[in-house]
Amino acid sequence: MRLPWQKRGSVNLKNTPKGWILDWLGVSKSSSGIDVNKDTAISFTAVWSAVKLLSESIAGLPIQVFKREGDKKELDRENSNYNLLHSEPNPWMSSNAFHQAMAANVLLSGNAYATIHRDQTGDPKWLEIIDPQKVTVSIKNLKWYTIEGMDNKIPDRNMIHVMGLSFDGLIGKDVISICSESIGLGLAAEKFGAKFFGSGANMTGVLEYPLALSPDQRDNLAKSWDKKHAGLDNSGGTAVLEGGMKYNRIGIPPEQAQFILTRQFQVTEVARLWNIPPHMIGDLLRSTNNNIEQQSIEFVQYALMPWIKRFEQEYNRKLFRESDKGKYYVEFNVQGLLRGDAVARAEYYTKMWGIGNLSNNEIRGLENKNPVENGDKHFVPLNMIPVENIGKDEQGKTNI
């Protein structure tokens, strides 16, 4: 039994007595009649695409450790945390696999956990991902984590905890549970479409016969009709009716029930949950060649960056010694995602080079090219002078 100050993130009630009672009462289902949880939600293609897109984007970004020296910073590949985050968080996972799993957990469950295993000096040695459903968070003077099946409590400093939207700062909210109605509607539309086309799509109706039929005759007629005309393989066939028999279609055709529009809208709804431009998960209805590039940049700024900052701040809080905090820090490199097309990049580089903000080698580095000799110099236009020197000669005398 958890105490009032204990909270568990992303609890799966399905296999608990409480879950069985809720399921029996129908409370665990959405209004669409679909039981929505992490496992069913991910089967909805829009949810799968959104989570896959964000988790792969985060996992694919280079993670770097920098050392700050005054106003300058330099990449520190010798720092032990560089290899831990950039290459191998633990002996059985690559950095890409680790960060995709962590991102998928927090996107679906609202929380992602990884215990920090330290060496004898106290430095992080490897990171181990923990199932969010097995973690309980408690506050008693300090913040502690308890893992199901383990007696030892883990202090806050030894647990990477990336959380989504939270109202108390202890655990993130489970987006699947909160938005179950929207996701359930999408799943229901998908299920309806599968059943509709699986039953033959255009043969649902009533057979009308002018004479009375015995129960056996009705059963035989229905079975023979279904055998020949029902099912996807038999759809589109020609029915031959005899003895005055008529076929009356019942049911609402999908286009009249706005079936297609419903499915399109639910894709947009899922995109809204994670602030993703709809075209990035397959909805091209309102996208053009002119705005897709801008939407892709907005994806980095408004969908990806908030999650990246959560990871960066948690790593900076937990992975460095107190004496090194502020001197060393972790940063994801998103520059490549913000570059735009070749024309936009060329215009940007020209302007930055022209005011001395970027050198040739810095531009080449952004384009993933090797540096050249004497390419580190910065240039400014020769005819540019400070504003306060306007109207003065070289000796500083006023020259009107």
C-alpha atoms as one frame of an Amber mdcrd trajectory, in Angstrom:
protein
   0.000   0.000   0.000   1.401   3.373  -1.034   1.428   6.238   1.419  -0.050
   9.655   0.500   3.366  11.049  -0.433   4.091   8.160  -2.771   3.189   8.241
  -6.437   3.615   5.749  -9.212   3.986   6.752 -12.810   2.010   5.050 -15.578
   0.367   2.336 -13.495  -1.132  -0.473 -15.580  -4.365  -1.457 -13.801  -5.440
  -4.000 -16.382  -4.069  -7.035 -14.544  -5.064  -5.916 -11.053  -8.323  -6.527
  -9.114  -9.146  -2.845  -9.486  -8.552  -3.113 -13.223 -10.812  -6.171 -13.478
 -13.637  -4.343 -11.680 -13.240  -1.255 -13.869 -13.210  -3.404 -16.988 -16.359
  -5.256 -15.833 -18.091  -1.931 -15.218 -16.893  -0.639 -18.571 -15.059   2.262
 -16.919 -11.661   1.364 -18.400 -12.982   1.741 -21.929 -13.287   4.999 -23.815
 -16.686   6.201 -25.002 -15.926   4.603 -28.368 -15.962   1.198 -26.664 -12.217
   0.713 -27.161  -9.948  -0.149 -24.232  -7.178   2.433 -24.571  -3.802   1.798
 -22.956  -0.177   2.009 -24.032  -0.293  -1.318 -25.858  -3.523  -0.640 -27.765
  -2.680   3.019 -28.468   0.602   2.136 -30.174  -1.345  -0.107 -32.576  -3.007
   3.037 -33.964  -0.799   3.948 -36.923  -0.900   7.687 -36.184   0.317   7.132
 -32.600   2.972   4.687 -33.795   4.205   7.207 -36.392   4.269  10.109 -33.907
   6.157   8.194 -31.216   8.519   6.651 -33.769   9.220  10.047 -35.346   9.993
  11.838 -32.075  11.948   8.983 -30.477  14.056   8.371 -33.591  14.697  12.104
 -33.987  15.930  12.408 -30.397  17.990   9.211 -30.638  19.582  10.289 -33.921
  20.961  13.589 -32.608  24.657  13.725 -31.677  25.089  14.143 -27.905  28.129
  16.155 -26.890  29.836  17.117 -23.651  31.305  20.613 -23.496  33.739  22.265
 -21.128  33.087  25.921 -20.361  36.065  28.249 -19.990  34.829  31.763 -19.286
  32.861  32.867 -22.329  34.272  30.059 -24.457  33.286  26.425 -24.760  35.060
  23.453 -26.250  34.054  19.885 -27.015  35.439  17.498 -24.362  35.695  13.990
 -25.786  37.881  12.915 -22.859  35.105  13.393 -20.324  33.759  10.015 -19.132
  30.188  11.164 -19.706  30.928  11.750 -23.391  31.364   8.049 -24.108  28.485
   7.189 -21.753  25.972   9.329 -23.656  27.456   9.563 -27.125  28.424   5.923
 -27.654  27.538   3.314 -25.024  25.244   4.002 -22.041  25.552   0.344 -20.972
  27.247  -2.858 -22.217  24.145  -4.099 -24.086  22.818  -0.951 -25.752  24.055
   1.700 -28.150  23.336   5.345 -27.484  20.745   5.339 -30.263  18.849   2.346
 -28.852  19.007   3.749 -25.310  17.656   7.180 -26.185  14.948   5.863 -28.476
  13.672   3.590 -25.701  13.818   6.403 -23.128  12.018   8.791 -25.483   9.322
   6.213 -26.337   8.707   5.597 -22.612   8.252   9.254 -21.746   6.133   9.971
 -24.834   3.688   7.152 -24.082   3.856   6.918 -20.280   4.767  10.448 -19.280
   7.922   9.184 -17.530  11.236   7.579 -18.470  13.594   6.133 -15.854  17.198
   4.931 -15.929  19.210   4.028 -12.837  22.749   5.410 -12.645  25.318   2.782
 -11.705  28.466   4.470 -10.406  32.068   3.337 -10.017  34.092   3.515  -6.799
  34.914   7.190  -7.374  31.228   8.078  -7.709  31.341   8.767 -11.459  28.571
   7.278 -13.646  29.624   3.920 -15.097  26.480   2.808 -16.960  22.759   3.510
 -17.203  19.928   0.961 -16.956  16.428   1.643 -18.300  13.578   0.782 -15.911
   9.974   0.058 -16.912   7.929   3.135 -15.852   5.112   0.912 -14.576   7.449
  -0.613 -11.990   8.626   2.661 -10.425   7.121   4.425  -7.420   8.212   7.966
  -6.536   8.090   9.147  -2.916   9.038  12.271  -1.013  10.258  12.050   2.563
  12.773  14.819   3.172  14.358  13.741  -0.108  13.073  12.269  -3.348  13.283
   8.469  -3.577  12.483   5.839  -6.180  11.304   2.305  -5.436  11.395  -0.372
  -8.132   8.866  -3.183  -7.972  10.545  -6.381  -6.737  13.451  -4.520  -5.102
  13.758  -3.614  -1.434  16.359  -0.886  -1.825  15.238   2.678  -2.402  17.148
   4.669  -5.018  17.981   8.294  -4.181  17.134  11.002  -6.670  20.790  11.572
  -7.630  21.054   7.982  -8.877  17.973   7.986 -11.105  17.604   9.692 -14.471
  13.948  10.704 -14.561  12.694  12.443 -17.700   9.065  13.435 -17.278   6.437
  14.946 -19.528   3.773  17.428 -18.484   3.516  17.364 -14.697   1.374  19.210
 -12.166   3.534  18.430  -9.127   7.060  17.931 -10.492   7.139  14.349  -9.167
   5.712  12.327 -12.048   4.611  13.157 -15.576   1.048  12.725 -16.763   0.211
   9.733 -18.929  -0.888  11.210 -22.266  -2.520   7.934 -23.348  -4.881   7.884
 -20.353  -5.654  11.598 -20.433  -6.376  11.622 -24.165  -7.943   8.166 -24.327
 -11.173   9.465 -25.908  -9.382  10.938 -28.917  -7.132   7.907 -29.400 -10.072
   5.549 -28.809 -12.046   7.243 -31.586  -9.148   6.735 -33.970  -8.874   3.070
 -33.023 -12.619   2.632 -33.390 -12.590   4.161 -36.880  -9.722   1.880 -37.837
 -11.579  -1.164 -36.468 -14.776  -0.164 -38.239 -12.942   0.144 -41.552 -11.338
  -3.266 -41.159 -14.676  -4.904 -40.319 -16.522  -3.052 -43.055 -14.189  -4.136
 -45.823 -13.693  -7.556 -44.277 -17.420  -8.222 -44.559 -17.487  -7.386 -48.247
 -18.012  -3.637 -47.989 -20.932  -3.501 -50.435 -23.085  -6.576 -49.657 -24.533
  -5.674 -46.269 -28.310  -5.709 -46.603 -31.583  -7.610 -46.456 -32.902 -10.281
 -48.841 -36.601  -9.742 -49.534 -38.676 -12.728 -50.775 -42.376 -12.462 -51.714
 -43.326 -15.817 -50.146 -43.087 -17.095 -46.594 -40.036 -19.209 -45.763 -39.630
 -21.853 -43.121 -36.867 -21.365 -40.502 -34.678 -23.952 -42.242 -35.172 -22.279
 -45.618 -34.205 -18.878 -44.147 -31.066 -20.309 -42.562 -30.028 -22.122 -45.731
 -30.620 -19.019 -47.849 -28.577 -16.820 -45.518 -25.719 -19.324 -45.368 -25.596
 -19.822 -49.128 -25.685 -16.050 -49.693 -22.879 -15.385 -47.205 -20.780 -18.188
 -48.667 -20.985 -16.720 -52.136 -21.078 -12.977 -51.508 -19.751 -12.140 -48.020
 -16.111 -11.469 -47.267 -13.397  -9.383 -48.905 -12.546 -12.058 -51.497 -16.168
 -12.106 -52.726 -16.717  -8.356 -52.797 -17.705  -6.831 -56.120 -19.297 -10.041
 -57.394 -22.584 -10.308 -59.303 -25.630 -11.579 -57.465 -28.270 -13.590 -59.350
 -31.733 -13.309 -57.744 -34.637 -15.643 -58.606 -38.352 -16.009 -57.863 -38.971
 -12.308 -57.217 -36.230 -12.037 -54.576 -34.870  -8.523 -53.957 -31.695  -7.271
 -52.253 -32.170  -4.162 -50.117 -29.015  -2.477 -48.902 -28.933  -1.341 -45.289
 -26.225   0.324 -43.283 -24.605   3.669 -44.005 -21.888   3.815 -46.659 -18.587
   5.041 -45.196 -18.533   8.208 -47.301 -21.996   9.161 -45.944 -20.854   8.530
 -42.397 -17.797  10.721 -43.093 -15.640   7.722 -42.345 -12.644   8.994 -44.309
 -12.881  12.478 -42.800 -13.049  11.003 -39.310  -9.872   9.019 -39.887  -8.089
  12.085 -41.284  -9.181  14.212 -38.341  -7.926  11.655 -35.821  -4.482  11.748
 -37.431  -4.502  15.515 -36.911  -5.657  14.986 -33.316  -2.726  12.663 -32.612
  -0.312  15.155 -34.189  -1.733  17.790 -31.834  -0.991  15.639 -28.773   2.749
  15.861 -29.397   2.774  19.178 -31.287   3.892  17.513 -34.527   3.161  19.019
 -37.970   0.550  16.625 -39.437   2.474  16.093 -42.665   5.258  14.403 -40.698
   2.953  11.524 -39.747   1.340  11.164 -43.156  -1.385  13.849 -43.264  -0.566
  15.957 -46.349  -4.035  17.497 -46.663  -2.961  21.050 -45.805   0.727  20.843
 -46.696   2.374  22.373 -49.746   5.907  22.516 -51.076   6.080  26.089 -49.768
   5.233  25.379 -46.141   6.586  21.869 -45.504  10.133  23.149 -44.921   8.912
  25.769 -42.447   6.767  23.173 -40.664   9.798  20.887 -40.410  11.775  23.663
 -38.716   8.830  24.312 -36.394   8.870  20.598 -35.553  12.414  20.993 -34.226
  11.631  24.194 -32.352   8.285  23.351 -30.799   8.009  19.547 -30.748  11.588
  18.304 -30.402  13.371  21.010 -28.387  11.181  20.790 -25.246  11.995  17.069
 -24.957  15.675  17.644 -25.694  15.864  20.249 -22.921  14.320  17.782 -20.477
  17.008  15.212 -21.285  19.826  17.771 -21.184  18.834  19.248 -17.831  18.386
  15.832 -16.209  21.807  14.692 -17.437  23.431  17.931 -16.264  21.817  17.567
 -12.820  22.686  13.914 -12.230  25.817  12.919 -14.192  28.352  15.543 -13.102
  29.945  16.051  -9.721  28.812  19.084  -7.751  32.185  20.737  -8.328  31.856
  20.233 -12.102  28.315  21.487 -12.547  28.326  24.583 -14.716  31.849  23.827
 -15.905  30.784  20.773 -17.913  27.441  20.315 -19.585  25.607  18.046 -22.042
  24.125  19.361 -25.258  22.278  17.733 -28.168  23.409  19.064 -31.546  20.295
  20.086 -33.497  22.075  22.388 -35.923  21.751  19.927 -38.787  17.962  19.780
 -38.405  17.641  23.563 -38.626  19.768  24.106 -41.706  16.971  24.334 -44.267
  17.556  23.782 -47.974  20.767  24.544 -49.902  19.663  28.024 -50.995  18.608
  29.051 -47.476  21.859  27.719 -45.988  23.983  29.534 -48.580  22.213  32.817
 -47.826  22.607  32.301 -44.070  26.315  31.397 -44.320  27.019  34.384 -46.586
  25.481  36.780 -44.088  27.197  35.204 -41.072  30.566  35.146 -42.862  30.121
  38.741 -44.016  29.762  40.085 -40.458  32.611  37.971 -39.089  30.366  35.655
 -37.123  31.459  32.461 -38.914  34.785  31.431 -40.404  35.231  29.257 -43.498
  36.043  26.229 -41.341  33.040  26.783 -39.091  30.819  26.813 -42.165  32.529
  23.690 -43.501  31.991  22.007 -40.146  28.265  22.759 -40.296  28.227  21.147
 -43.747  30.073  18.088 -42.401  33.249  18.851 -44.382  36.881  18.808 -43.286
  38.619  22.088 -42.378  41.047  23.781 -44.764  44.330  25.529 -44.065  43.940
  29.137 -42.898  40.188  28.643 -42.778  39.761  29.774 -39.172  40.123  33.495
 -39.867  37.142  35.823 -39.483  36.562  38.665 -41.926  34.577  41.913 -41.829
  33.968  44.475 -44.599  36.773  47.054 -44.825  34.421  49.990 -45.352  32.569
  49.435 -42.088  33.262  51.859 -39.193  31.754  52.319 -35.736  28.741  54.624
 -35.593  30.502  56.985 -33.187  33.291  57.557 -35.750  31.006  58.861 -38.494
  32.281  62.263 -39.656  35.736  61.859 -38.010  39.129  61.346 -39.602  41.712
  58.731 -38.571  42.961  60.941 -35.700  39.440  61.212 -34.329  38.985  64.878
 -35.312  35.634  66.049 -36.560  35.643  66.289 -40.325  32.597  68.113 -41.705
